[in-house]
Structure formats: structure tokens, C-alpha cells
Amino acid sequence: MEEGKVVGGMIPKAKMAEVVGILNIRCFGAIVLITLLAIHGSVRLLVVGFVCVALTVGMYASPMAAMSMVIRTKSVEYMPISLSFFLFLNGGV
């Protein structure tokens, strides 16, 4: 099998990590550039606040997909322990 080849609809983990890393860096950079260069005053605070709210809601809502699988199968096998642990730490800090 060739490296980076999509097999059965699955993307290799290394390729996925690369794509996620690039998207994270580009999105963060775009948000920083837009808020620093294009938005000024109290509107900047409002925009950054809305971005933070959207990201926080997304972070806490993301385990719901895993929870639906856990409820459907009645097995915690599909609940990633690392996701649960780090969300617990983030909520406690």
C-alpha cells in the first residue's frame, strides 16, 4: 500500500494530522490577522468573544457524537478516554 493513499474511505493518520495542523495554523492566523488589521475598538473584543464562544461550544459539543454511539450500542467502548479526560481537565481549570 502506498503511503498517503486513501483506502476504504479512511485517510491515514499522518496525513490527517498534517491537514488538521495546517488548518489550525491557518485558521488561527486568519483570525489574528483579521482582528488586528481589520477590526478596531470594542468591536474587536466582541468578535474575539464570539469566536471563543463558538470554539468552546464546539469543543464541548464534540463528544456528543461519541455519546450517541455509546447510547446506541450501550457500550463505552466507543467513548474515547483521552477526549473525556482532557475535557474534564479543561472544565476543572
C-alpha positions in Angstrom: 0.0 0.0 0.0 1.3 3.4 -0.9 1.9 6.0 1.8 -0.8 8.6 1.9 -3.2 6.6 -0.1 -6.9 6.6 0.9 -8.0 3.0 1.5 -11.7 2.2 2.0 -12.6 5.8 2.7 -10.1 6.1 5.5 -7.4 8.8 5.5 -4.0 7.7 7.0 -3.4 9.2 10.5 -0.2 11.0 9.4 -2.0 12.7 6.6 -4.9 13.6 8.8 -2.6 15.1 11.4 -0.9 17.2 8.7 -4.2 18.5 7.4 -5.5 19.3 10.9 -2.3 21.1 11.8 -2.3 23.2 8.7 -6.0 24.1 9.2 -5.4 25.0 12.8 -2.4 27.3 12.0 -4.2 28.9 9.0 -7.5 29.5 10.9 -5.7 30.9 13.9 -3.5 33.1 11.8 -6.5 34.3 9.8 -8.4 35.2 13.0 -5.4 37.0 14.4 -4.8 39.0 11.2 -8.4 39.9 10.7 -9.0 41.0 14.3 -5.7 43.0 14.4 -5.8 44.6 11.0 -9.5 45.0 10.0 -11.4 45.3 13.3 -10.8 48.1 15.8 -12.0 49.2 19.2 -14.7 47.5 21.2 -15.9 45.6 18.1 -12.6 43.6 18.1 -13.4 42.4 21.7 -16.9 41.4 20.6 -15.6 39.5 17.5 -12.9 37.7 19.5 -15.5 36.9 22.2 -17.9 35.3 19.6 -15.1 33.3 18.1 -14.1 32.0 21.6 -17.8 31.1 22.4 -18.1 29.3 19.1 -14.9 27.3 19.7 -15.9 26.5 23.3 -19.4 25.3 22.2 -17.8 23.1 19.5 -15.3 21.7 22.0 -17.9 20.7 24.5 -20.4 19.5 21.8 -17.9 17.3 20.0 -18.2 14.4 22.4 -21.9 14.2 21.7 -21.2 12.2 18.5 -19.4 9.7 20.6 -22.1 9.7 23.2 -24.8 8.9 20.7 -22.8 5.8 19.7 -22.4 4.9 23.3 -26.1 5.2 23.9 -27.0 3.3 20.7 -24.6 0.4 21.4 -24.9 0.6 25.3 -21.2 0.2 25.4 -18.5 2.7 26.5 -16.1 1.1 24.0 -16.7 3.9 21.6 -16.1 6.7 24.1 -12.5 7.9 23.8 -11.0 8.1 27.3 -8.4 10.8 26.2 -11.2 13.1 25.0 -13.2 12.6 28.2 -10.1 13.1 30.4 -8.9 16.3 28.7 -12.4 17.8 28.6 -12.6 17.0 32.4 -9.3 18.8 33.0 -10.2 21.7 30.9 -13.6 22.1 32.7 -11.9 21.9 36.0 -9.2 24.5 35.3 
